[in-house]
Amino acid sequence: MSQLLERFIRYAKINTRSDATSQNVPTTPGQVEFAKILEKDLGEIGLSDIQYNEKNGFLTAVLPATTKERVPTIGFIAHLDTADYNAENIQPTVFPNYDGQDVVLNEKLGIIMETEEFPNLKEYVGQTLITTDGTTLLGADDKAGIVEILDAVEYLLAHPEILHGEVRLAFGPDEEIGRGADRFDAENFPAKFAYTIDSGRVGCFEYETFNAAQAVITIEGTSVHPGTAYGVMVNAIKLGEYIDAQLSKEEVPEKTRGHEGFYLLSKFMGTLDHAELTYIIRDHDKELFQKRKQTLSNIVNELNETFDKKRITIDFLDQYYNMGEIIEKDMTPVEIAVKAMKKIGIQPDIQPFRGGTDGSKISFMGIPTPNLFTGGENFHGQYEFITLESMELASQTIVEIIKQTLVHSK
């Protein structure tokens, strides 16, 4: 078993699922446990200035430069936590020389990953396929990113003849619940630009994300006996339904793609006298993003005017912004990554990311941070998989980016 594969399986078995209901930093003890294991491994690899920050949950380290030339310091970032899916007793299964057929994940429970449902599996014939046992996620998001970074720097440490500048590493908590990067210490991470290793299939590369907000609408109704309700009852549930009906039925996640934005009613709880609607609002375009928030505000304000008192309130929380707004000012990290991928025979697949990454926040802290592939597929569920060969390509890409940064600086 290769060290890359062994390390991935070892890390994948650690339950690092984050918890949105917790106010701890990190939100779960498994992430702290993993950070401590990772801290030890970074030391054994031979990295410098290894530090675990208990205040923000980030583990950082440095790969020293091997050249005296002026080369910008760059960074690589991955997250410790996994998504909101069962992560207890993860048992990765390895299929050497995968044959392209349906994959029996769990014979006892009859859980099968069928090629008819997941045709991309056939692209990995002959490779070393790594899956779940059908009862948990795998955690390639983002433990694959972590081991790929480690594999890359370990290679460079073993080959000091390869000239490169200083490289900073950061491994942080709670990315999956959108909170980890809020505490990222950019001031003490002196990289000109960085990359999160947190995307999907080989070649995937994103430098645009959504602008994102949450809107919570609270409705106060009046509940009375239906027999005497005429002119008195105000049905909070009906008002919630009315509000949602005013939004375009075409501007929803299941009917949009590419750069198209949407509204998503993610939660609706209600009784006659009280209802609460939670929306997530997404758009790549900053102006359209603001218009979406204004549209929802207008609906609420106009409805309020039909009552003798204010019955409906709306509260917005901006969650993150499109990192493309920052990165497009200097496309150097994009140009370097594209050259690196092409250098090792990978065709870059650059698409707007229909979500957010830690880079969405870190970019606005002054470190432009696009998002590079891990090689995994079907993240956040029981059908998640990755291949050893995909992870090796990600590691090679990281090495080549570090090399190309030197070339680009000349």
Protein Blocks (a to p, Z undefined) as FASTA:
>chain_A
ZZklmmmmmmmmpccbdcfkbcbdcfbfklmmmmmmmmmmmmmnopahiacdfknopacd
ddddfbfbdcddddddddfbdcdddfehiacdddehiehiacdfblmnopacdfklmmml
mmmgoiacdddehlacfhlammlmmmmmmmmmmmmmmmmmbgcddddddddehklnopmm
mmpcfklmccfbdcddfbfcehiacfbdcdddddddddddddddfklmgokaccfklmmm
mmmmmpcfklcfklgghjbccdddfbdcddfkbccdddddddfblklmmmmmmmmmmmmm
mmmmmpcbdfbdcddddfbdcfklmmmmomklmmmmmmmmmmnopacdddddebddfklm
mmmnopacddddehiahehiakbccdfklmmmmmmmmmmmmmmmmmmmZZ
